[in-house]
Amino acid sequence: MDHRLGVDIGGTFTDVALDSAGRRYTAKVLTTPAAPERGVIAAIEAVLAEARIPAAALSIIIHGTTLATNALIERKGAKTALITTRGFRDTIEIRHENRFEQYDVGIDLPPPLVPRRLRLTVSERIDARGRVLTPLDEDDVTRAIDEIEHQDVKAVAVGLLHSFTEPRHERRIGAMIAQRLPGVAVTLSSEVSPEMREYERFSTACANAYLQPLIATYLANLRRDLDGAGVRCPLFLMLSGGGLTTVETAIRFPVRLVESGPAGGAIFASHIARQRNLDQVISFDMGGTTAKICLIDEFKPQSNRVFEVARIYRFKKGSGLPLRIPVIEMVEIGAGGGSIARVDRMKRIAVGPDSAGAAPGPACYGAGGTEPTVTDADVVLGRIDPDAFSGGRMRLDIKAAQAAIQNGVGQPLDLSPTLAALGLSEMVDENMSNAARVHAIECGKDARGRVLIAFGGAAPLHAARVAEKLGMDRILVPTGAGVGSAIGFLRAPIAYEIVRSRLQTLARFNAADANALYAEMRAEAEGIVRRGAPHAPLEEERHAFMRYRGQGHEVMVPLPVARYGENDGARLAEAFAAAYRALYSRTIPGVDIEVVSWALSLRAPVDLAIEAPLPAEPYKPQPTGRRPLFDAGRGETIEVDIYRRADLRPGAQIAGPALIVEDETSTVVSPAFDASVDGYGYIELRRRGT
């Protein structure tokens, strides 16, 4: 593994990081939305040219992409049908029959991915214990396949009631479709999400089917172009849960690629936390389209097994499409460098969630964009050097940025371009800090006292101001911050996670059933992980999702990896009580505890040996120049020193205010902070007086 390469497709930029014989090379190119594989090849060729190694020398490529997410948001997937149990045709439209916005009489619900005319029913019934009550009517299945063929459907989701307990009917339907229509992609809900709660299971199956043709085509095109560029190494895909998988598994379960890019960023921040022995951090990843915030405790990002995509209402839980898959838990908002600002009817500045993207991009790119964006505001405020952006390869048009800010924000509010840019920047910083604060509170935690790890092309520009708003005193800007997610891919293990629903009460714990279930899950996960790591040692983790009887939601509880005995119910109850108390600061005595679902994660870890830091003798570096910078705290333009990050060695001490510039981003050191460079080359900002 001498030459490992990670590549991340974002909404604005495609980032690549290459670890080659102990050195790291990075590149950042504009994403090519019409054919994303072209941007990938361009980024790879750029970094290979800098490293001066041939394409054939690459050992492995690890890839994350927003393609699946964007297809769900923009509704650009395949024409999909759903086959379900008679009487449950409208489950994905009825949802939970609740209102996420209680008093909105004109509430908008996200339309299902499958229209009603393509939701087909068959006669069959299996009960919650897996017993067949009504056999599958294969004549109904044949009629459904006739309609699928007539409607020229490209993908089919099969979601039957209680199939997570007994999948035989779903498997039979899948086999009949494959025999009759071999070119149609088929997703079985019992394979993609074998858990209770049919709405989430059906929604996940529909999303997976909806994405299958698109992802299969993209990966085939990417492999073709990699071969054409002389790349012969294995290709792995980043999963939303933080592991890697093969192309074959990614094509089978493309829904697990949703949030794959942000997952790489969380892994990147986790590794930095481990290096610096920081047990409580906030990962702050701000790119061109979105900002992602993740809580990391004891070097591990928070995880979950359900999240929503394509929300209609910002921050409103329940307004999106639920996906029940393993995922690193984070809050994501439309606040990136390309996020577009506007003034509403009440004379308020609103930023995002829509973005200028890569084409045409922000106005300062000079590619035809005219709407004001966060990047335009950063240019006007002096945070970005127009002549040094992207290492000087992409010169920015400051006049175009000023015009866009003035026309879109300044004129409606009767403000100068500078004050309009400040208003835009303050609004996006407030949005991000508020999202982090609320996310921490919802998780029973506090943002204060944590260290903010800032990466992504835009995060170091805004980190100091966000930290001020959150009451945080320390910020780390790691090396390679502009391509953090791509670097994170290189730290990810080949891994797979499986969740199965099997209801048990701990008072009557059935150890034999739990052991048999985990043996089955281990065999399935190992079959997938071994495709990418045939001989590596494997690490197993187990969790269970438990609740007090009568509750509607579960708590994730870590379990020991062992063969359980009949007396282990009490030990599992103690583990649940500890997890419940950590979240709610109390327990409920005298109530039965139920295990709803069991989870197993299997991985072949990469070598994450922590390298020793270099000696850091304090010294004061010489600035390379000065430039005007508008300071949000003082409300005025000030002259600040400029430092080139490449010129700073460990031990450098820089008093704020200052700007530290590098090819892929810049770090704003506000007057409230001082900066230093540690033995790893990371920039650390500390609030004065702390």
C-alpha positions in Angstrom: 0.0 0.0 0.0 2.7 2.5 -1.0 0.4 4.8 -2.9 -3.1 5.2 -1.4 -5.5 7.7 -2.9 -8.8 9.1 -1.6 -11.2 11.1 -3.7 -14.3 13.0 -2.6 -16.9 14.5 -5.0 -18.6 17.5 -3.5 -21.2 19.8 -4.8 -18.6 22.4 -5.8 -15.2 20.8 -5.7 -13.8 17.3 -6.2 -11.0 16.7 -3.7 -8.2 14.2 -3.8 -5.5 13.2 -1.3 -2.6 10.9 -2.1 -0.4 9.2 0.5 2.7 8.2 -1.4 5.8 6.7 0.3 5.4 8.7 3.4 4.4 12.0 1.8 1.0 13.5 1.1 -0.1 15.3 -2.0 -3.5 17.0 -2.5 -5.5 18.6 -5.3 -8.8 20.4 -5.6 -10.7 20.8 -8.9 -14.2 21.9 -9.8 -16.8 19.2 -9.9 -18.3 18.3 -13.3 -22.0 17.8 -12.5 -22.9 16.4 -16.0 -20.3 13.7 -15.7 -18.8 13.4 -12.2 -16.2 10.9 -13.3 -14.5 13.5 -15.5 -13.8 15.6 -12.4 -12.4 12.5 -10.6 -10.0 11.7 -13.4 -8.9 15.4 -13.6 -8.2 15.5 -9.9 -6.3 12.2 -10.0 -4.2 13.3 -12.9 -3.4 16.5 -11.2 -2.2 14.9 -8.0 -0.3 12.2 -9.8 1.5 14.9 -11.9 2.5 16.7 -8.7 3.7 13.4 -7.0 5.5 12.4 -10.2 4.2 8.8 -10.1 2.5 6.8 -12.9 -1.2 5.9 -12.6 -0.3 2.2 -12.7 1.6 2.6 -9.4 -1.5 3.4 -7.3 -2.3 0.7 -4.7 -5.9 1.5 -3.9 -8.5 4.2 -4.5 -11.1 5.0 -1.9 -14.0 7.0 -3.2 -16.9 9.0 -1.6 -19.5 10.9 -3.5 -22.6 13.1 -3.1 -24.2 11.5 -6.2 -26.6 9.4 -4.2 -27.7 12.3 -2.0 -28.1 14.7 -4.9 -30.2 12.1 -6.8 -32.6 11.8 -3.9 -32.8 15.6 -3.3 -33.2 16.4 -7.0 -35.4 13.4 -7.8 -33.1 12.3 -10.6 -33.2 8.5 -9.9 -34.6 5.7 -11.9 -38.3 5.0 -12.6 -39.2 2.7 -9.7 -42.1 0.5 -8.7 -43.0 -1.0 -5.3 -44.5 -4.4 -4.8 -46.1 -4.7 -1.3 -48.6 -6.7 0.7 -52.3 -6.0 -0.2 -53.7 -3.3 2.0 -50.3 -1.5 2.5 -50.0 0.2 -0.9 -50.1 3.7 0.7 -47.8 3.1 3.7 -45.0 5.3 2.2 -47.5 8.1 1.7 -49.4 7.8 5.0 -46.1 7.9 6.8 -46.7 8.1 10.6 -49.9 10.2 10.3 -48.2 12.9 12.3 -47.4 16.6 11.6 -43.9 17.8 12.0 -45.2 21.4 11.7 -48.3 21.4 13.9 -49.9 24.7 13.0 -49.0 25.0 9.3 -52.4 24.5 7.5 -50.6 24.4 4.2 -48.0 21.8 5.3 -46.0 20.2 2.5 -45.1 16.5 2.8 -42.2 15.0 0.8 -43.8 13.1 -2.1 -42.9 9.4 -2.2 -40.2 8.3 -4.6 -42.7 5.8 -6.1 -46.0 7.3 -7.4 -49.3 5.5 -6.5 -49.8 4.0 -9.9 -46.5 2.1 -9.6 -47.3 0.8 -6.1 -48.5 -2.8 -6.8 -50.0 -5.2 -4.3 -50.0 -9.0 -4.0 -51.9 -11.3 -1.7 -49.7 -12.7 1.1 -49.3 -12.3 4.9 -46.7 -13.2 7.4 -47.2 -12.3 11.1 -44.7 -10.5 13.4 -43.3 -13.9 14.5 -42.5 -15.0 11.0 -45.4 -17.5 10.6 -47.1 -17.6 7.2 -50.7 -16.7 7.5 -51.5 -16.3 3.8 -49.3 -18.0 1.2 -47.9 -15.8 -1.6 -50.2 -15.7 -4.6 -47.8 -16.0 -7.5 -50.5 -15.1 -10.1 -50.7 -11.7 -8.4 -46.9 -11.4 -8.7 -47.1 -12.3 -12.4 -49.7 -9.6 -13.0 -47.5 -7.1 -11.1 -44.5 -8.0 -13.3 -46.7 -7.5 -16.4 -47.5 -4.0 -15.3 -43.8 -3.3 -14.5 -42.9 -4.4 -18.0 -45.7 -2.3 -19.5 -44.7 0.8 -17.6 -41.0 0.4 -18.6 -39.9 0.5 -15.0 -36.1 0.3 -14.4 -36.0 -0.7 -10.7 -38.3 -2.5 -8.3 -38.5 -2.4 -4.5 -40.1 -5.3 -2.8 -41.5 -4.5 0.7 -43.8 -7.0 2.4 -45.3 -6.8 5.9 -43.1 -8.4 8.5 -40.6 -9.7 6.0 -37.8 -8.9 8.4 -38.8 -11.9 10.4 -39.3 -14.2 7.4 -38.1 -13.1 4.0 -39.2 -16.2 1.9 -42.0 -14.3 0.1 -39.8 -11.3 -0.8 -37.1 -13.7 -2.1 -39.6 -15.5 -4.3 -40.9 -12.3 -5.8 -37.3 -11.2 -6.4 -36.5 -14.4 -8.2 -39.6 -14.2 -10.4 -38.7 -10.6 -11.4 -35.1 -11.6 -12.2 -36.2 -14.5 -14.3 -38.7 -12.5 -16.3 -37.0 -9.0 -16.4 -33.2 -9.6 -15.9 -32.4 -6.0 -16.8 -34.5 -4.5 -14.0 -32.8 -3.8 -10.7 -34.5 -5.4 -7.7 -34.2 -4.4 -4.0 -35.6 -6.6 -1.2 -36.5 -4.7 2.0 -35.5 -7.8 4.0 -31.9 -7.4 2.7 -31.4 -3.6 2.6 -33.1 -2.9 6.0 -34.3 -6.0 7.9 -35.8 -4.1 10.8 -39.3 -3.5 12.2 -41.3 -0.4 11.4 -42.6 -0.9 7.8 -42.7 2.8 6.8 -38.9 3.3 7.3 -38.1 -0.1 5.8 -40.3 0.5 2.7 -38.8 4.0 2.3 -35.3 2.7 2.5 -36.0 -0.1 0.0 -37.6 2.4 -2.5 -34.6 4.8 -2.1 -32.2 1.9 -2.7 -34.0 0.8 -5.9 -34.3 4.4 -7.1 -30.5 4.8 -6.9 -29.4 1.4 -8.2 -29.3 2.1 -12.0 -27.8 5.5 -11.5 -25.0 4.4 -9.2 -24.3 1.2 -11.3 -23.9 3.4 -14.4 -21.7 5.9 -12.7 -19.4 3.3 -11.2 -19.2 1.5 -14.5 -18.2 4.8 -16.3 -15.7 5.6 -13.5 -14.1 2.2 -13.8 -13.9 2.6 -17.6 -12.3 6.0 -17.3 -9.9 4.8 -14.6 -8.8 2.0 -16.9 -8.4 4.5 -19.7 -6.2 6.6 -17.5 -4.0 3.6 -16.7 -5.3 3.0 -13.2 -5.5 -0.7 -12.4 -5.7 -0.8 -8.6 -8.8 -1.8 -6.6 -11.6 0.7 -6.1 -13.5 0.9 -2.8 -16.5 3.0 -1.8 -17.0 5.0 1.4 -20.2 4.1 3.3 -22.3 6.4 5.4 -21.4 4.5 8.5 -17.7 5.1 8.2 -16.5 1.9 6.6 -15.3 0.9 3.1 -16.9 -1.6 0.8 -16.4 -3.1 -2.6 -18.0 -1.8 -5.9 -20.2 -4.8 -6.0 -21.7 -4.1 -2.6 -22.1 -0.4 -3.4 -24.1 -1.3 -6.5 -26.2 -3.7 -4.5 -26.9 -1.2 -1.7 -26.3 2.3 -3.1 -28.5 3.8 -0.4 -25.5 3.2 2.0 -23.5 5.7 0.0 -25.7 8.6 1.1 -23.6 10.8 3.3 -20.4 9.0 2.4 -18.4 12.2 1.9 -19.3 13.7 5.3 -18.5 10.3 6.9 -14.9 10.7 5.7 -14.7 14.1 7.3 -15.8 12.7 10.7 -13.2 10.0 10.5 -10.5 12.6 9.6 -11.5 14.6 12.7 -11.6 11.5 14.9 -8.0 10.6 13.9 -6.8 14.1 14.8 -8.6 13.9 18.1 -6.7 10.7 18.8 -3.4 12.2 17.8 -3.9 15.1 20.1 -5.6 13.1 22.9 -8.8 15.2 22.8 -11.7 13.2 24.1 -14.4 15.8 23.4 -14.4 17.6 20.0 -16.8 19.1 17.5 -16.0 18.3 13.8 -16.8 21.3 11.7 -16.7 20.6 7.9 -17.7 23.5 5.7 -17.3 22.9 2.0 -18.7 24.6 -1.1 -22.3 23.5 -0.7 -23.0 22.4 2.9 -21.6 22.6 6.5 -21.5 19.4 8.6 -21.2 19.3 12.3 -20.5 16.1 14.3 -19.9 15.4 18.0 -16.9 13.1 18.7 -16.4 11.6 22.1 -13.4 9.4 23.1 -12.2 9.5 19.5 -15.4 8.1 18.0 -18.0 10.0 16.1 -21.6 9.5 17.1 -23.5 7.0 15.1 -27.1 6.2 14.4 -29.1 3.8 12.2 -31.7 6.2 10.8 -31.7 9.6 9.3 -33.6 11.8 6.9 -32.6 13.1 3.5 -34.1 15.7 1.3 -35.9 17.6 4.0 -38.5 20.1 2.8 -38.3 22.2 5.9 -34.9 23.1 7.3 -34.1 21.5 10.6 -37.6 20.0 10.8 -37.4 16.3 11.7 -40.1 14.4 9.8 -40.0 16.6 6.7 -37.7 14.3 4.7 -37.4 10.8 3.5 -36.3 8.4 6.3 -33.5 6.0 5.6 -32.8 3.2 8.0 -29.1 2.5 7.5 -26.0 2.7 9.6 -24.8 6.3 9.5 -22.4 8.6 11.3 -24.7 11.1 13.0 -24.2 14.7 12.2 -26.2 17.8 11.5 -25.9 19.1 7.9 -27.1 22.5 6.8 -27.1 24.4 3.5 -24.2 26.7 4.5 -21.2 26.3 2.2 -19.1 28.7 0.2 -21.5 28.5 -2.7 -24.6 29.0 -0.6 -26.8 31.8 -2.1 -28.0 34.8 -0.1 -31.1 36.8 -0.6 -33.2 39.4 1.2 -36.8 38.3 2.0 -39.9 40.5 2.2 -39.2 41.3 5.9 -35.8 42.7 5.0 -33.9 39.7 6.5 -30.9 38.1 5.0 -31.4 34.4 4.3 -28.5 32.2 3.2 -29.0 28.8 1.5 -29.8 26.0 1.3 -29.5 26.4 -2.5 -26.0 26.7 -3.8 -24.3 28.1 -6.9 -22.4 24.8 -7.1 -19.5 24.3 -9.5 -21.4 25.7 -12.5 -21.7 28.7 -12.6 -20.3 28.9 -9.1 -20.0 32.1 -7.0 -19.8 35.4 -8.9 -16.1 35.8 -8.0 -15.3 32.7 -10.1 -16.0 34.7 -13.2 -17.9 31.9 -14.8 -21.3 33.7 -15.2 -22.6 33.6 -11.6 -24.4 36.7 -10.5 -26.1 35.8 -7.2 -24.3 36.7 -3.9 -22.7 33.7 -2.1 -20.7 33.2 1.1 -17.5 33.0 -0.9 -18.2 36.3 -2.5 -18.7 37.8 1.0 -15.4 36.3 2.1 -13.6 37.9 -0.8 -15.2 41.3 -0.2 -14.3 41.1 3.5 -10.7 40.4 2.7 -10.5 36.8 4.0 -9.5 35.4 0.6 -6.7 36.7 -1.5 -8.1 36.8 -5.0 -4.7 36.3 -6.6 -3.7 33.3 -4.4 -7.0 31.3 -4.5 -6.3 27.6 -5.2 -2.6 28.2 -5.3 -3.0 30.9 -7.9 -4.5 28.5 -10.4 -7.9 30.2 -10.2 -7.9 34.0 -10.0 -11.0 35.5 -8.4 -12.9 38.6 -9.7 -13.3 40.9 -6.7 -15.4 43.4 -8.7 -17.9 40.7 -9.7 -18.1 39.6 -6.0 -18.8 43.2 -4.9 -21.4 43.7 -7.6 -23.2 40.5 -6.7 -23.2 41.4 -3.0 -24.3 44.9 -3.7 -27.1 44.0 -6.1 -28.4 41.0 -4.1 -28.1 42.3 -0.5 -26.7 45.8 -0.4 -29.3 47.7 -2.4 -32.4 46.1 -0.8 -31.0 47.0 2.7 -29.3 50.3 1.7 -25.9 49.0 2.8 -22.4 49.3 1.3 -21.0 46.1 -0.2 -18.7 45.6 2.8 -21.5 45.8 5.4 -23.8 43.7 3.2 -21.0 41.1 3.0 -20.7 41.3 6.8 -24.5 40.7 7.2 -24.3 37.7 4.9 -21.3 36.3 6.8 -22.8 36.9 10.2 -26.0 35.2 9.2 -24.3 32.0 7.9 -22.0 31.9 11.0 -25.1 32.2 13.3 -26.9 29.4 11.3 -23.9 27.1 11.8 -23.3 27.9 15.5 -27.0 27.5 16.3 -27.2 24.2 14.5 -24.2 23.0 16.5 -25.6 24.2 19.8 -29.0 22.6 19.2 -27.5 19.3 18.0 -25.3 19.1 21.1 -28.3 19.9 23.4 -30.5 17.2 21.6 -27.7 14.7 22.4 -27.6 15.7 26.0 -24.2 17.4 25.6 -22.6 20.9 25.6 -20.6 22.5 22.9 -18.7 24.6 25.4 -15.4 23.1 26.6 -15.0 21.1 23.4 -12.3 21.7 20.8 -13.5 22.7 17.3 -11.7 20.9 14.5 -12.2 22.9 11.3 -11.7 21.6 7.8 -13.1 21.8 4.4 -12.4 24.7 2.0 -14.5 27.3 3.9 -14.4 26.2 7.6 -11.0 27.8 8.6 -12.4 31.1 7.3 -15.3 31.0 9.6 -14.1 28.8 12.5 -13.0 31.7 14.8 -16.3 33.5 14.5 -18.3 30.3 15.0 -16.3 29.4 18.1 -16.9 32.9 19.5 -20.6 32.4 19.1 -20.5 29.0 20.7 -18.3 30.1 23.6 -15.5 27.7 22.6 -11.9 28.5 23.4 -9.8 26.2 21.2 -9.7 25.5 17.4 -7.6 23.1 15.4 -7.0 23.6 11.7 -5.2 20.4 10.6 -2.8 20.1 7.6 -4.8 19.2 4.4 -7.8 20.9 5.9 -9.2 21.9 2.4 -9.5 18.2 1.5 -10.2 16.7 4.9 -12.8 14.2 3.8 -10.5 12.7 1.1 -7.8 12.3 3.7 -10.3 10.7 6.1 -11.1 8.1 3.5 -7.5 6.9 3.8 -8.1 6.3 7.5 -11.3 4.3 7.1 -11.4 0.5 7.6 -13.0 -2.0 5.2 -16.1 -2.6 7.2 -19.8 -3.6 7.1 -22.6 -3.2 9.6 -25.7 -5.3 9.9 -28.9 -4.7 12.0 -31.6 -7.3 12.6 -34.9 -6.8 14.5 -35.7 -9.6 17.0 -37.8 -8.6 19.9 -36.8 -9.9 23.4 -37.4 -8.9 27.0 -34.3 -9.1 29.2 -36.4 -10.6 32.0 -36.8 -13.6 29.8 -33.5 -13.4 28.0 -33.1 -16.1 25.3 -29.3 -16.5 25.0 -29.5 -19.3 22.4 -31.6 -17.1 20.1 -29.2 -14.1 20.5 -26.2 -16.3 19.9 -27.7 -17.8 16.7 -28.7 -14.4 15.4 -25.2 -13.0 15.9 -23.6 -16.0 14.3 -25.8 -15.5 11.3 -25.0 -11.7 11.1 -21.3 -12.4 11.5 -21.3 -14.8 8.6 -23.1 -12.4 6.4 -20.8 -9.4 7.3 -17.7 -11.5 7.0 -18.7 -12.5 3.5 -18.8 -8.9 2.4 -15.7 -7.7 4.3 -13.6 -10.5 3.0 -14.1 -9.4 -0.5 -11.9 -6.4 0.2 -9.7 -7.9 3.0 -9.3 -11.6 2.3 -6.7 -12.3 5.0 -6.7 -9.3 7.4 -7.6 -9.8 11.1 -11.1 -8.7 11.8 -12.6 -6.6 14.7 -16.2 -7.1 15.8 -18.4 -4.7 17.7 -21.9 -5.3 18.9 -24.8 -3.1 19.9 -28.4 -3.5 20.8 -31.2 -1.0 20.6 -33.3 -1.3 23.8 -36.2 0.5 25.4 -38.4 0.4 28.4 -41.6 -1.6 27.5 -44.2 0.8 26.2 -41.7 3.4 24.9 -41.7 4.3 21.2 -37.9 4.8 20.7 -34.8 2.9 21.6 -31.4 3.7 23.1 -28.2 2.2 21.5 -26.3 0.1 24.1 -22.9 -1.4 23.5 -22.7 -5.2 24.1 -19.8 -7.5 24.9 -18.5 -9.7 22.0 -19.0 -13.1 23.6 -21.2 -16.1 23.7 -24.1 -15.2 25.9 -25.5 -17.3 28.7 -29.0 -17.5 30.1 -27.9 -15.3 33.1 -26.6 -12.5 31.0 -29.9 -10.8 30.8 -29.1 -9.0 34.1 -25.7 -7.8 32.7 -27.4 -6.4 29.5 -30.0 -4.7 31.7 -27.1 -2.9 33.6 -25.6 -1.8 30.3 -29.0 -0.4 29.2 -29.4 1.5 32.5 -25.9 3.1 32.1 -26.7 4.2 28.5 -30.2 5.4 29.4 -28.9 7.4 32.5 -26.2 9.0 30.3 -28.8 10.3 27.9 -31.7 11.2 30.3 -29.9 11.4 33.8 -32.3 8.9 35.3 -33.7 5.4 34.9 -37.3 4.0 35.4 -37.3 1.2 38.0 -39.7 -1.7 37.8 -40.3 -1.6 34.1 -39.4 -4.5 31.7 -36.6 -3.8 29.2 -37.0 -4.8 25.6 -34.3 -5.4 23.0 -35.8 -4.4 19.6 -32.8 -4.8 17.3 -29.3 -6.2 17.4 -26.4 -4.8 15.5 -23.0 -6.1 14.5 -20.1 -4.2 12.9 -17.2 -6.1 11.4 -14.0 -4.3 10.1 -10.5 -4.9 8.9 -8.8 -1.9 10.4 -6.1 0.1 8.8 -2.9 0.9 10.6 -3.6 4.0 12.6 -0.3 4.2 14.5 0.0 7.7 15.9 3.2 9.3 14.6 5.3 11.2 17.1 5.1 15.0 16.8 8.1 17.1 15.8 9.8 19.3 18.4 8.0 22.6 18.7 10.4 25.4 19.9 8.5 28.7 20.2 9.4 31.4 17.8 7.7 34.4 16.1 7.6 34.0 12.3 8.0 36.9 9.9 4.8 37.8 7.9 4.9 37.8 4.1 2.8 40.9 3.8 -0.3 42.8 5.1 -3.8 43.2 3.8 -7.1 44.8 4.9 -9.5 42.5 6.7 -13.0 43.5 8.0 -13.3 42.3 11.6 -16.8 41.3 12.5 -16.2 41.8 16.3 -15.0 45.4 15.9 -17.2 46.2 12.9 -14.3 47.9 11.1 -11.6 47.2 8.5 -8.2 46.5 10.1 -4.7 45.8 8.6 -3.5 42.3 9.4 -0.3 40.3 8.9 -0.3 37.5 6.3 1.6 34.3 6.8 2.1 31.4 4.4 1.3 28.2 6.1 4.0 26.3 4.2 6.6 28.7 5.7 5.5 27.9 9.3 7.4 25.3 11.3 6.3 23.8 14.6 6.5 26.3 17.4 5.4 29.3 15.4 3.5 31.8 17.6 1.2 34.3 15.8 -0.8 37.0 17.6 -4.3 37.7 16.3 -5.6 39.3 14.2 -3.9 37.6 11.3 -4.4 35.6 8.1 -2.7 32.2 7.5 -3.0 31.3 3.8 -2.5 28.1 2.0 -3.5 26.7 -1.5 -6.8 25.2 -0.5 -8.1 27.5 2.2 -7.1 30.3 4.6 -7.3 30.5 8.4 -8.7 33.7 9.9 -7.2 34.4 13.3 -9.6 36.9 14.8 -8.5 39.5 17.5 -10.0 37.3 20.2 -7.5 34.4 19.4 -3.8 33.8 19.1 -2.4 31.0 16.9 0.4 28.6 17.2 1.7 25.6 15.2 2.0 22.3 17.0 4.4 19.3 16.3 2.0 17.8 13.7 1.9 21.1 11.8 -1.7 21.8 12.9 -2.7 25.4 13.5 -4.1 25.8 17.0 -6.2 28.9 17.9 -6.6 29.7 21.6 -8.8 32.4 23.0 -6.8 35.0 24.8 -7.0 34.7 28.6 -7.7 31.0 28.6 
